[in-house]
Amino acid sequence: MSEIRLLLTLVDNGATPSGTTGNNVAHFLTLLIIFVLVLAVTFYTTRFIAKTQQGRTQSTNMEILETMPVANGKYLQIVRIGKKYVVLAIGKDTITTVTELSEEEYIPGERTQIGGFGDLLKKMSKSNAADGLQTTETNKSEGNEDKEV
């Protein structure tokens, strides 16, 4: 506390004490290390909690098969409970059974794996490149080679 008062009085006077540059760097590095440690502890704690929650939520009798957003905060879900398929309307505060499906009525869709950001970026760049190629070919076939879209 006395160091802070000394620094404040010296800064007010427009002077800097000799030897405080090393102290400032040491303080900065100490704070940086503490910050990184706090981030690491937070990261690993979050991962640990996620793994324990995931272990609790896995069940062999219940499974959410599909979810479709209907409005902000409202969803339709197809849920398998035992051998029954149920369509649920999920709202902010309510869950309502819409209907029950038989095994013949439920047609499973494709299960898609959500990749990381890099996978999504590659996919988008490929689709954008393909769109650009189609636009160029369309312009050439129409005789509009000089025009850009």
N, C-alpha and C positions, 0 to 999 in steps of 0.2 A: 504494500500500500504506500509505503514511503517512497518507493521508486517512481510510482505514478505521480505523486505530488511533486517530486523533484523534476520529472520530465515536463509536467504541466507548467511549473514556474519557469523552467528554462525555455520552453517554447513561447511562453508569454513574453519573455525578455528577448526573444529572437536568437538565442544561442542554443547550441547543441552540445551536450556534454561529450567529452572525449571518451572513446571506448564503448559507447552505447550502440554503435553500429553492429558490433558482434553480438551484443545482447539482443538487439532487434531481430537479427537473422536467426539466432537460437530460439527466440520466442516464436517467430514465424514457423520455423521448422517443427517445433514442438506442437504448435496448434495444427499444422498440416498433418502430422503423424496421428494426432488424436482424432482429427476429422476422418482420416482414412480408416482408422480402427473402428470408429463409430459406424461408418458406412458398411464395413465388412461384417460387423456384428449384426447390424440390421438386415443385411442381405441373407446371411446364414440363418438367422432367426425366422425370417419370412419363409425361406425354403423349408425349414424344419416344420413350421406350422402348416404349410401347404401339404406336405407329405402326410402328416398325421391326420389332417382333415380329409384328404383323398382316401386314406385307408378306411376311415369311418363311413364315407359315403358310398363305397362300393358294395353292391348288394347283388345277390344272384336272383332275387325275386322281383326287383324293380329296376327299370331302366328307362331313361328318357331317350326315345328313339329319334324324334324330330321336334324342332322348335321353329315356329314362324312368327315373326313380329307382326302384329296387326295395327297397333298404334303405339304412341309413346308410353312405355311401361306396361303394355298389354300384349300377351302372346297366346298363341294356340300351341299346345304340345300334344304329341302322341306319346303315351307312356305305356310300357308293357308292365303289367302287374301279374305275376304268375304266368298264366296262359291267356290272359285277357289283354286286349288292347283298348285303351281308353283315350278319348280326346278331351283335353282339359283346356278351359279358358282361364288364363292366369292374369289377374289384375294386380293393382298395387296392394290391396288389402283382401282380395277374395280369390278363391279358386273354385271354379264351377265345372261340373262334369257336363260336357256337351253331348257326347254320345259314346257308345261302346261299339268297337269294331270287331268283326270276327277275323280269324286268321286269313281267310280268303279275301276279305275286303282290304286288309293292310298290304300294300305293295311297298316293300322297302326301297328307299332311294339309294343312290350311291353314297357310300361313306367317304367323305373327303377329309384328308388330313390337312390341318392348317400348318403350313410350314413357317419358317422364320421370315424375317424381313427381307433377307437376301433372296429367298425363293420367290417371294412376292414381287420383288423388284425385277428379277429376271423374267418372270412371267409377263409382267406389264411391259417391259422393254421389248420383248419378242412380239407382243400383240401390237404395240405401237409401230414397230418396224414393219410388220405385215400390213398394217393399215396404210402406212406411207407408200409401200410398194404398190398396193392396189390403186391408190389415188393416182400415182404416176402412170401406171399402165392404163387406167381409164382415160386420163388426159391424152395420152399418146394415141389411143384407139379412136378418140373423138377428134383428133387433129389439133388439139390444144396443147402442143408441146411447150410453148413458151409461157403459158399461164401456170401459176402456182395456186394451189387451193389452200 
